[in-house]
Amino acid sequence: ANACARGLSGRGLVKGDAVAIVSANRAEYLVAFLAISRAGMIAVPVSYKFPGELIDYVLADSGVKYMICDGRRREAYSTDLPVTNFDGADGESFEALLDPGPFETVRPGEDDVAMVLYTSGSSGRPKGVPLTQKGHLWALNGRLGGAPFDKHCMLVAAPLYHMNALCTSLFGLLASITTVLLPEFDSRKYLEAMERFKCTWITCVPTMLAMSFME
């Protein structure tokens, strides 16, 4: 995360700049998110299930200055923004962005925004919801009341652009929980992962449970 934060800063981005992440779940997604936060920038996780027109809208509405994506989204979507592709090569690759070395984490102010999450747009255009650094830390620390959790193994399959998966994954890191992260939800693979990794904790939305029970 420090290397990624150094890389973003080296590309000219500064505190308060918005960086979009458009990707299926993967470890690098969380690395990038943590890097953006450490640098005092604003993470904008975007639903890759949005059509291109809505992705354009979200990028413009949030004032994004840089985009990080995976290979599948890079092939399906074109943008004038500078891009890092998790699966890319040469200058666009994630490895090319990383700049190993120490990084001094930006200490957030009371009202500094950590991320902007967008609604699904079911009642019109998706709406950006700004969430502050301090508010997010408050929520994470509040969940530690039942510690220790380090004996747990948690399964995350909901998309990281959704609050459920993203905030639970961050809590897992804070509480030293072993996390199993699936790229996308698939009911059969979800159930198989529970058994394979002996998961003791799951996070999901009701629809995911209903689909799993049908298996």
N, C-alpha and C positions, 0 to 999 in steps of 0.2 A: 504494500500500500504506500509506503514511503517512496519507493522507486517510481510508482505511478504518479504520485503527487508531484514529485520533482519533474517528471516528464511533462505533465500538464503545465506546470509553471514555466518550464523551458520552451513550451510552444506559445508563450506569450499570454497565457490566461492568468487572471489575478482574482483575488478575493471578491466574491459577489458575482462572478461570471457564471452563467448557466451552462451546464454540460448535460447533454441527453444521452441516455443509454437505451438502445433498442436491440434487445437480444433475448433469446431463450435463457433459461436458468443455467448457470455455470459458475464455477469458483471465481473465474476472472471478473464476472459481473460484480460480485461482492467486493473484490479487490478494488475495482474501479470506483464503486460507490464509496468505500472507505477513504480512498485517495481524494476524491472530490470533497468530502467532508473535512478531511484533515487540512486541505488547502484553503478552507473557508469559502469554497465555491458552492454552487447550488446544483444539486443533482435533479435531473428531470427524467425519471424512469417512464418510458413511453410504451404503451401497449402495441406490440408488434402485430396484433390482430386488427388494428385500425387499418382502413384503406389508406392508400398513399395521400389522398386529399386531406384526411384528418391528421395524419402524421405531419404534413406540411403546416396545418393550422396550429398544432401543438408546438412545433418548433418555433413558429413565428410568434405565437401568443406568449410564450415563455422567454423569448429573446435569447434562445440558445446560441452559443458561439462555437460549440464544438460537439461532435457526435461520436459516440462509441457504439459499435454494433457487432453482430456476428456475421459470418459469411453469407448465410441464407438471406438475411435482411439486406446486406450490401448488394447482393445480386438483384434483389427485387426492387430496390429503391435507389434513386439518384438524388444527390443533394449538392448544393454549392458550398456547404460547410466543410471545414477540414474534418477528416474522418480517421479514426483508428478502428481497424477491423480485427476482432479477436482471431479470426481464421485467415487473415490476410498475409501478404508477403511484402517484403521490402519496406518502404517508408510508411505504409499503412498498417503494418503488423503491430500487434500488441507488444511484442518484444522490442520493436523499434521505439515505442513510446517510453518504455521503462528506463529510468536513469538511476541505477543503484547508488545508495548513499544515505546519509542521515537527512532527516527533514524535520524542521521545527513546526509542530502542529499549531495552526492558527487557533487562538483562544476566542471563542465566539462571544459576541455581545448579546444582551438580553433579547434583542429582536432580530438577530441575524437568522436568515432563512437557511435551513439545511437542505430542503428538498421541496419540489412542487409535484404533487401527485394529481393526476387528472381523473375526473369521473368518467363513467362509461359513455356518456353522451346519449343516454336513452331518452332524455327529455329535451334534446336539442344539442348544441355544440358541447363537447366535453369542457368541463370547468376546472381550472387549475386551483388546487388547494395548497397554499403555502404553509409549511410546517417548520417551526423554528428549531434551531439547534438546542436551545435550553429546554423547550417543551419536550423534545424527543428524549433528551437525557433524563428528564423528570419521569417520563413514562417507562423508560428502561429500568431506571433505578427502583421504581415502584414495584416492578415485577420481581425484584430480587428478594422480596420478603419471605419467600418460602425456601430460600437457599439452605443447604447446597443442592445443586442440580447436576453435578458432574458425573453422576452414575447413569444419567439418562442418555438415550439415543433417540434423536428427534428426526422425523421424516417430513421433508418439505417438498411439495410438488406443485403448489399453486404458483402462479407467475410472480416473479420478483418485482414486476411493475405494480403489483397489488399490495396494499398495506399488510394484509394477512401474512404473506410469505416474507416480505422484506423485513418488517419489524420483528417477526418471530426469529428470523435468521440472525438479525443483529443481537437480539436477546440471547440466542444460543451462543454466540461468540463471547458476549459479556459474562455469561454464566458457565462457561467452559463445558457446554453440552456438545456431545458428538452429533454432528448434523449430516444426514443423508439428503443430498439435494438432487432431485430428478430434473432433467431438462424441461419436461412438460408433463402434465397430468395424463396418465393412461391408467384406467381402473385396474387392469390386470397387472401391469408393472408396479402399480402402487401397492397392491396386495402382496406381490412377490417380494418387493423391497422390504416390507414389514417383516416377513419371515426370514429373508436372507440376512438382514442386518440386525435382527432381534430388537426392532424399534420398540421403545417404551412410551413414546409420545408422538402424536401426530398433530398437524395443524392443517385445517382445510375449511372449506365452506360447505354448507349442507348439500349442495348438488353433487359435490365430489363423493360424499358419504353414500348418497342415494345410488349413484352409479356403481360404487364399489359393492354395495349390498346386492346389486343385480347380478354381479359376477358369481 
